[in-house]
Amino acid sequence: MAIKKRPQADPAAIEAFGAAADTPPEAPSPVASAPTPPRQVAPARSTQPGEWPADVAKTLLIRWPDATLPSELAEVAGLEDRSQHKTALRALQRGLEVLRAEHRE
């Protein structure tokens, strides 16, 4: 079986997509409907080991605002002798715990 080459992605289209993700959404119109209630914390899902919930994403794409965060991530990963992926997951988990604790107070 022959291996087919992928078509090249247009760099301008990729950059436009990323720039659109960075722009804030349009301001709501003054005739907006009733305000939405605050988001409720979702209850813990009960799934079997090895089973992934259908409504939970397996990946996340991060667009860095500047070069500070990725370089700090690389530095901390080197200090802990871990991969950047594992270090980022650990930092994300610890950060979420702190944010959750702040909202409980």
N, C-alpha and C positions, 0 to 999 in steps of 0.2 A: 504494500500500500504506500502510495506517495504521500509525503508530508507537504501540506499546503502552507504557503507563507501567509501570515496575517497581513491584512492591509495596514499601512501606516496610519496612525492617528494624527489628526491635524493638531499641532501644538497650540495654535490660536484658539481652536474650539475647546481644548482642555483648559486653557487659561481663562477663557470666557466663562466656562462652567464653574471654575473655582471662584472667579470674581463675583459671579451671581450668588454664590453661596455666602460670600462675605457681606453683601449688601443687606441692610435691614429691610424687613418687609414694609409695605406701604402702610401709612398711618390709617387707622380705622376711620370710617366716615362718621360724621357726627350723628347720623341716623342709625347708628349701630343697634343691634338687638340687645336684649338684656345681658348684663355682664355674666360671664360664665363663672360657676362656683370654683373655689380653689380645688386643685387636683388632690385626690385622695391617694394615700399610699396604698399601693397594690398589695394584697395579701401574699404571703409566701406561697409559691407554687409547689405543689406536691408532685414531683416527678420521680420516676424510677431512675436508679443509677444508669448512666449511659443514654438516657432519654432526654431529648432537647425539646423544650416547649415550642410550639409552632409560632407563637407570637413574640418570641424573643430573638433578636438579631444575633448572629454568631460573629460578626465582624463590625468594626467601626473605623471609618476613615477620618483622620485628624488633619486639619489644615493648620499648620503652625502660624501664629501671628507674627513671629520673628524668629531669629536663630537662637534665642536664649534658651527656650525650653528643650529643643533637641540636643543642644550641646550640654546642658545640665544633666539631661537623661543619660547621655553617653558617659559623662564624668562619673555619675553615681553608679552606673552599671559597672564601670571599670573598678571603682572602689570596692564594690561588693562582689566582684568577680562573677557577675550574672550577665545574662543576655539583656539587651535593651528591652526586648519584649517582656521578659519576666519582671524586670525592674519597673516598667511602665504599668503592668498589671498590679504589682504590689503597691505602687504609689497611688494608683487609682483606687484600689480597695481601701487604703488608709485614709485617703482624702474623702471618700464617700462616708466612711465611719465618722469622721470629724463633722462633715456637713449634716449627717443624720442626727448626731448628738446636739448640734447647734439648734436644730429645728425642734428637738424635744424639750428644750429649756423654755 
